[in-house]
Amino acid sequence: MKFEIRPYHCSDLLMYYQICLKTGDSGKDASELYRNPELLGHFYAAPYPVFEPDISFTLTAAGNPCGYIIGTTDSAAFYANCEKDWFPVLRERFPLPPEEDLSLDAHMIRLIHKGHLPNPDLAGYPAHLHIDLLPIAQGHGLGRKLMQTFINTLQKKNVSALHLQVGIANSGAIRFYESVGFNRIAEYEKAIAFGIKF
């Protein structure tokens, strides 16, 4: 199988939604957990290549997208863009669910209505990222290559530091981030924040 990392192309967006869903349960397939298969991608994947395609990279297997690394050079600016040009339409499409609805769909819709809230613990790490690989791409060192591609791009843009958050249950991802040089910044009830300074 031939793998390749290339810049994001707008035709990749649909696959980004699918990859986000198929890795959305702490790295495992979340397809059976959501009634609407697009909700995870609306929040965690699609806005990044839409707003910052120049730092979005697609991993392909025999030409077909099987992973990505996406993010932003400036989290505060990205959050502002989402509030202005991304979330309003989604909030109209997905009204707030009733309080008694405890489904994962309802949780994601509430996140869309809540929007991104800046975390003061991460103020010194302006950039952030998301990286997801389908099983076919795992175990080949490709995550490390994607990460290096992304970091090299940020450094060329004079970005000073980078953060990410990972679910506490995702032990494989935690080991990976520690192995590529990220340090723990803060720990929360369900997630750990990692950061790296350049």
Phi, psi and omega per residue, in radians:
M1 nan 2.220 3.131
K2 -1.655 2.104 3.092
F3 -1.808 2.585 3.135
E4 -2.559 2.472 3.005
I5 -1.827 2.194 3.127
R6 -2.403 2.853 3.080
P7 -1.080 2.630 3.074
Y8 -0.998 2.457 2.984
H9 -2.161 2.525 -3.035
C10 -1.003 -0.421 3.103
S11 -1.245 -0.172 3.127
D12 -1.390 -0.250 -2.907
L13 -1.043 -0.736 3.137
L14 -1.052 -0.717 3.114
M15 -1.188 -0.532 3.066
Y16 -1.054 -0.740 3.078
Y17 -1.033 -0.785 -3.091
Q18 -1.182 -0.732 3.125
I19 -1.121 -0.721 3.112
C20 -1.033 -0.773 -3.142
L21 -1.192 -0.731 -3.051
K22 -1.339 -0.065 3.037
T23 -2.152 0.200 -2.934
G24 -1.433 -0.029 3.100
D25 -1.937 1.301 -3.083
S26 0.887 0.780 3.116
G27 1.632 -0.192 3.126
K28 -1.783 2.977 -3.083
D29 -1.192 2.172 3.141
A30 -1.827 0.231 -3.044
S31 -1.004 -0.632 -3.091
E32 -1.429 -0.086 -3.051
L33 -1.661 -0.268 -3.049
Y34 -2.137 2.381 3.030
R35 -1.276 -0.730 3.113
N36 -1.751 1.969 -3.044
P37 -1.268 -0.126 -3.078
E38 -1.630 -0.258 -2.958
L39 -1.059 -0.780 3.133
L40 -1.054 -0.783 -3.119
G41 -1.140 -0.604 3.112
H42 -1.030 -0.581 -3.061
F43 -1.705 -0.783 -2.942
Y44 -1.751 -0.220 -3.035
A45 -2.201 -1.079 -2.897
A46 -1.037 -0.715 -3.066
P47 -1.116 -0.407 -3.094
Y48 -1.194 -0.947 3.090
P49 -1.176 -0.429 3.090
V50 -1.169 -0.795 -3.077
F51 -1.559 -0.540 -3.091
E52 -2.372 1.122 -3.106
P53 -1.111 -0.411 -3.073
D54 -1.280 -0.192 3.045
I55 -2.087 0.365 3.090
S56 -1.839 2.299 -3.087
F57 -2.278 2.426 -3.102
T58 -1.888 2.319 3.004
L59 -1.686 2.258 -3.138
T60 -2.082 2.642 2.998
A61 -2.101 2.017 -3.061
A62 0.915 0.652 3.084
G63 1.564 -0.187 -3.089
N64 -1.738 2.273 -3.138
P65 -1.007 2.296 3.118
C66 -2.380 0.144 3.110
G67 -3.114 2.962 3.119
Y68 -2.760 2.798 2.874
I69 -2.299 2.229 -3.038
I70 -2.414 2.822 3.116
G71 3.024 -2.779 -3.106
T72 -2.503 2.577 3.060
T73 -1.401 -0.357 -3.048
D74 -2.508 1.749 -3.053
S75 -1.048 -0.727 -3.108
A76 -1.086 -0.751 3.127
A77 -1.173 -0.673 3.116
F78 -1.104 -0.782 3.123
Y79 -1.050 -0.694 3.114
A80 -1.124 -0.710 3.103
N81 -1.107 -0.708 3.103
C82 -1.084 -0.743 3.128
E83 -1.115 -0.629 -3.077
K84 -1.428 -0.771 -2.909
D85 -2.176 -0.007 -3.103
W86 -2.092 -0.962 -3.048
F87 -1.222 -0.597 -3.070
P88 -0.950 -0.792 -3.130
V89 -1.169 -0.694 3.134
L90 -1.157 -0.634 3.132
R91 -1.161 -0.561 3.055
E92 -1.227 -0.703 -3.090
R93 -1.233 -0.616 -3.065
F94 -2.114 1.550 3.109
P95 -1.083 2.714 3.106
L96 -1.021 2.314 3.124
P97 -1.347 2.831 3.076
P98 -1.120 2.682 -3.070
E99 -1.025 -0.535 -3.089
E100 -1.337 -0.157 3.096
D101 -1.416 1.869 -3.095
L102 -1.855 0.313 -3.135
S103 -1.215 2.838 3.078
L104 -1.161 -0.569 3.046
D105 -1.039 -0.812 -3.139
A106 -1.085 -0.672 3.109
H107 -1.062 -0.794 -3.133
M108 -1.164 -0.664 3.109
I109 -1.124 -0.676 3.091
R110 -1.137 -0.646 3.079
L111 -1.104 -0.720 3.112
I112 -1.067 -0.709 3.124
H113 -1.266 -0.580 3.125
K114 -1.269 -0.630 -3.097
G115 1.335 -3.034 3.136
H116 -1.536 2.292 3.088
L117 -1.936 2.140 3.132
P118 -0.995 2.421 -3.140
N119 -1.824 2.007 -3.108
P120 -1.055 -0.430 3.098
D121 -1.109 -0.391 -3.020
L122 -1.904 0.196 -3.049
A123 -1.048 -0.529 -3.130
G124 -1.455 0.076 -3.112
Y125 -2.241 1.412 -2.930
P126 -1.145 -0.564 -3.126
A127 -1.549 2.696 2.961
H128 -2.545 2.916 -3.048
L129 -2.527 2.875 2.923
H130 -2.324 2.398 3.096
I131 -2.345 2.290 -3.136
D132 -2.475 2.349 3.118
L133 -2.261 2.333 3.026
L134 -1.196 2.787 -3.101
P135 -0.930 -0.626 -3.122
I136 -1.031 -0.449 -3.073
A137 -1.739 -0.054 -3.060
Q138 -1.509 2.598 3.079
G139 1.468 0.222 -3.131
H140 -2.031 0.151 -3.098
G141 1.359 0.203 -3.057
L142 -1.355 -0.537 3.067
G143 -1.067 -0.729 3.114
R144 -1.103 -0.718 3.129
K145 -1.167 -0.712 3.079
L146 -1.070 -0.776 -3.124
M147 -1.071 -0.748 -3.135
Q148 -1.160 -0.664 3.085
T149 -1.062 -0.776 -3.121
F150 -1.158 -0.823 -3.113
I151 -1.111 -0.725 3.098
N152 -1.027 -0.700 3.133
T153 -1.152 -0.737 3.112
L154 -1.108 -0.723 -3.122
Q155 -1.116 -0.643 3.078
K156 -1.129 -0.430 3.115
K157 -1.633 0.156 3.108
N158 1.063 0.609 3.037
V159 -1.368 2.386 -2.994
S160 -1.532 -0.511 -3.052
A161 -2.833 2.805 -2.995
L162 -2.422 2.486 3.061
H163 -2.324 2.927 3.020
L164 -2.745 2.858 3.041
Q165 -2.214 2.542 -3.125
V166 -2.386 2.502 3.119
G167 -1.125 2.460 -3.117
I168 -1.008 -0.532 -3.107
A169 -1.313 -0.238 -3.056
N170 -1.571 1.277 -3.017
S171 -1.122 -0.613 3.119
G172 -1.090 -0.752 3.129
A173 -1.170 -0.670 3.122
I174 -1.058 -0.794 3.110
R175 -1.085 -0.699 -3.129
F176 -1.100 -0.849 -3.099
Y177 -1.100 -0.681 3.095
E178 -1.141 -0.611 -3.101
S179 -1.250 -0.397 -3.128
V180 -1.776 0.244 2.949
G181 1.794 0.098 3.104
F182 -1.408 2.547 3.104
N183 -1.980 2.601 3.105
R184 -1.230 2.241 3.095
I185 -1.724 -0.791 -3.089
A186 -2.736 2.699 3.080
E187 -2.155 2.389 -3.107
Y188 -2.131 -3.088 -3.072
E189 -1.031 -0.731 -3.048
K190 -2.129 -0.010 -3.039
A191 -2.553 2.800 3.035
I192 -2.142 2.346 3.079
A193 -1.699 2.249 3.100
F194 -2.015 2.645 3.094
G195 -2.553 2.796 3.064
I196 -2.548 2.385 3.106
K197 -1.906 2.497 -3.069
F198 -1.724 nan nan
